[in-house]
Amino acid sequence: MSHVLRSGTGVLALACGFAVLAGCSSASTSSQGQAPTASASSGLAIPGTHRETKTYQIPAPVSTVIVISHAGSISITGGTGPGVSVAERLTYSKTPPATNRTVSDGTLTVSYTCPTQVVCAVSYVLRVPASVAVQATTTAGAIRLAGLSGMVSAKADAGLISATGLRGASVSLTNNVGAINAAFAAPPATIQAVTRVGAIKLRVPDSTAYRVSADAHVGKATVSVRESASSAHAITATTDVGAIVIAPPG
């Protein structure tokens, strides 16, 4: 086992503010699936802000799920399938965002577009078959994943990425400003976790050894799993500013 791979000292003060402004965009334009039901209520955080929730089902089997949120969180939980349930939580100051969903060649894509206004965001909550491949992207907001056994790719410009109960062979987690926390229920073949500003914590089963590359430019990298340069299980973790922990469950 190895412990500290690279360390640095210094004082870091970070202040992160999020403003949801105009101009969100998306490429999806067509929609399929059951028509959504909606309930609306006024938001209280900002005077004049409205909140609305739409839910719908995609009954057709899908093999890949792509979720794109420009401002808003994404939560995806693996279930027994075969269908997908989606809840869209809209927040806007004047005109509701236009939400879009497409199903093509077994791939479900959900996204939205926003008219120009002060507040416009959509958060997504999905329940999907555990075995589907998942791609989740948000500009500002958290990404939460649970119980997925397919390939996973998650990208955030600003916000926490967290995952539990992952069983997929390939997992890629990329952040710009924010931490990455992931716990695995089965040894993955490859993990790639990269953030510019934020800590990385990976919990992996100790039933096998791993080929580990951990690089904390300003911070400390601590590895307490078994390591082997010839292992078929590879972990790469990189952060410019923050600590890295790669350890067994506990």
C-alpha positions in Angstrom: 0.0 0.0 0.0 1.1 3.5 -0.6 0.0 6.6 1.3 1.0 10.1 0.3 1.7 10.5 -3.4 1.9 14.3 -3.6 1.2 17.0 -1.1 1.3 20.8 -0.9 0.7 23.4 1.7 -1.1 26.7 1.7 -4.3 28.3 2.6 -7.2 28.2 0.3 -10.3 30.3 0.5 -13.1 29.7 -2.0 -16.3 31.5 -2.5 -18.7 30.0 -5.0 -21.9 31.8 -6.1 -24.4 30.6 -8.5 -26.6 32.9 -10.6 -29.1 31.3 -13.0 -29.4 33.7 -15.9 -30.7 33.8 -19.4 -29.6 31.9 -22.4 -29.7 28.2 -21.5 -29.8 26.1 -24.6 -30.3 22.5 -25.8 -30.1 20.6 -29.1 -33.1 18.3 -28.5 -36.4 19.3 -30.1 -38.6 16.3 -30.5 -40.4 14.3 -27.8 -41.8 10.9 -27.2 -43.5 9.0 -24.4 -46.6 9.6 -22.3 -47.8 13.2 -21.8 -46.6 14.7 -18.5 -48.9 15.7 -15.7 -48.1 19.0 -14.0 -48.7 20.8 -10.7 -47.6 24.3 -10.2 -46.9 26.5 -7.2 -45.2 29.8 -6.6 -41.6 29.8 -5.3 -40.7 31.6 -2.1 -37.0 32.1 -2.4 -37.2 34.9 -4.9 -40.3 37.1 -5.2 -42.1 36.2 -8.4 -40.3 32.9 -8.9 -42.5 29.9 -9.9 -42.0 26.2 -9.4 -43.6 23.4 -11.3 -43.1 19.6 -11.4 -43.8 17.4 -14.4 -43.7 13.6 -14.2 -43.9 11.0 -17.0 -42.9 7.5 -17.9 -40.9 6.1 -20.8 -42.3 2.5 -21.0 -40.1 1.4 -24.0 -36.8 -0.4 -23.0 -33.7 1.8 -23.3 -30.1 1.0 -23.1 -28.7 4.5 -22.6 -30.0 7.5 -20.7 -28.6 11.0 -21.3 -29.6 13.9 -19.0 -28.5 17.5 -19.6 -29.3 20.2 -17.1 -27.8 23.7 -17.6 -28.8 24.9 -14.1 -30.2 22.3 -11.7 -29.4 19.0 -10.0 -29.6 15.5 -11.5 -30.5 12.5 -9.5 -30.5 9.0 -11.1 -31.3 5.8 -9.3 -31.1 2.3 -10.7 -34.1 0.0 -10.4 -35.6 -3.1 -11.9 -36.9 -1.6 -15.1 -37.5 -2.0 -18.0 -39.1 1.5 -18.2 -37.8 4.9 -17.0 -39.6 7.4 -14.7 -38.8 11.1 -14.9 -39.6 14.0 -12.7 -38.7 17.5 -14.0 -38.7 20.2 -11.4 -38.9 23.6 -13.1 -38.0 26.9 -11.5 -38.5 30.1 -13.5 -39.3 33.8 -13.1 -41.7 34.4 -16.0 -41.9 31.7 -18.7 -41.6 28.0 -18.1 -38.5 26.2 -19.6 -39.3 24.1 -22.6 -38.4 20.5 -21.7 -37.6 18.0 -24.3 -37.3 14.2 -24.4 -36.3 11.9 -27.3 -36.0 8.2 -27.7 -33.8 7.0 -30.6 -32.1 3.6 -31.2 -32.5 2.7 -27.5 -31.2 6.1 -26.2 -33.4 8.4 -24.1 -32.2 12.0 -24.0 -33.8 14.6 -21.7 -32.9 18.3 -21.7 -34.5 21.7 -21.9 -34.2 25.2 -23.3 -34.8 28.5 -21.5 -36.2 31.9 -22.7 -34.4 35.0 -21.6 -35.3 35.7 -17.9 -33.7 36.1 -14.5 -34.4 32.6 -13.2 -34.7 29.5 -15.3 -33.6 26.0 -14.2 -34.7 22.4 -14.4 -33.7 19.7 -11.9 -34.2 16.0 -12.9 -35.0 12.9 -10.8 -35.0 9.7 -12.7 -35.4 6.0 -11.9 -33.9 3.8 -14.6 -33.0 0.1 -15.2 -29.9 -0.5 -13.2 -28.0 -1.9 -16.2 -28.4 1.1 -18.6 -25.5 3.3 -19.5 -25.8 6.8 -18.0 -24.5 10.1 -19.1 -25.3 13.1 -16.8 -24.2 16.7 -17.4 -25.0 19.9 -15.5 -23.5 23.4 -15.7 -24.5 24.3 -12.1 -25.9 21.8 -9.8 -25.3 18.5 -8.0 -25.3 15.1 -9.6 -26.4 12.1 -7.5 -26.2 8.5 -8.7 -27.2 5.3 -6.9 -27.5 1.6 -7.7 -26.2 1.7 -11.3 -24.4 -1.3 -12.9 -23.9 0.1 -16.4 -21.3 2.5 -17.7 -21.4 5.9 -16.0 -20.2 9.3 -17.1 -21.0 12.4 -15.0 -19.8 15.9 -15.7 -20.5 19.1 -13.7 -19.0 22.6 -14.1 -19.9 23.5 -10.5 -21.5 21.2 -7.9 -21.0 18.0 -6.0 -20.9 14.7 -7.8 -21.8 11.8 -5.5 -22.5 8.1 -6.2 -23.3 5.0 -4.1 -23.7 1.4 -4.9 -22.0 1.5 -8.3 -21.3 -1.8 -10.0 -20.4 -0.7 -13.6 -17.1 -1.7 -15.3 -16.3 1.9 -16.4 -17.0 5.1 -14.4 -15.9 8.6 -15.4 -16.6 11.5 -13.0 -15.4 15.0 -14.0 -15.9 18.3 -12.2 -14.7 21.8 -12.5 -15.5 23.2 -9.1 -16.8 20.7 -6.5 -16.1 17.5 -4.8 -16.4 13.9 -6.1 -17.5 11.2 -3.7 -18.2 7.7 -5.1 -18.7 4.3 -3.4 -18.6 1.0 -5.4 -20.4 -2.2 -4.6 -18.3 -4.2 -7.1 -14.7 -3.7 -8.3 -14.8 -1.5 -11.4 -12.4 -2.1 -14.4 -11.7 1.6 -14.7 -12.4 4.7 -12.6 -11.5 8.2 -13.7 -12.2 11.0 -11.3 -11.0 14.5 -12.1 -11.7 17.9 -10.6 -10.0 21.2 -10.7 -11.1 22.5 -7.3 -12.4 20.0 -4.8 -11.7 16.8 -2.9 -12.0 13.3 -4.3 -13.1 10.3 -2.2 -13.4 6.9 -3.7 -14.5 3.8 -1.8 -13.8 0.5 -3.6 -14.1 -3.1 -2.5 -10.9 -4.6 -1.0 -11.5 -8.0 -2.7 -9.0 -7.1 -5.4 -5.8 -5.0 -6.0 -5.9 -1.9 -8.1 -3.5 0.0 -10.4 -3.7 3.4 -8.9 -2.6 6.9 -10.1 -3.5 9.6 -7.6 -2.3 13.2 -8.1 -3.3 16.1 -5.8 -1.4 19.1 -7.1 -2.2 21.2 -4.0 -3.3 18.8 -1.3 -2.7 15.3 -0.1 -3.4 11.9 -1.8 -3.9 9.0 0.5 -4.3 5.5 -0.9 -5.1 2.6 1.4 -6.3 -0.1 -1.0 -4.1 -2.9 -2.2 -2.1 -2.0 -5.3 -0.6 -3.9 -8.2 1.0 -2.4 -11.2 -0.3 -5.4 -13.3 -3.9 -5.2 -12.1 -6.7 -5.1 -14.6 -8.6 -2.7 -12.3 -7.3 0.9 -12.9 -8.1 4.0 -10.8 -7.1 7.5 -11.9 -7.8 10.4 -9.6 -6.6 14.0 -10.2 -7.3 17.3 -8.5 -5.6 20.6 -8.8 -6.7 21.8 -5.4 -8.0 19.4 -2.8 -7.4 16.1 -1.0 -7.7 12.6 -2.5 -8.7 9.5 -0.6 -8.9 6.0 -2.2 -9.9 3.5 0.4 -11.9 0.3 1.1 -15.5 0.7 2.4 -15.8 2.0 5.9 
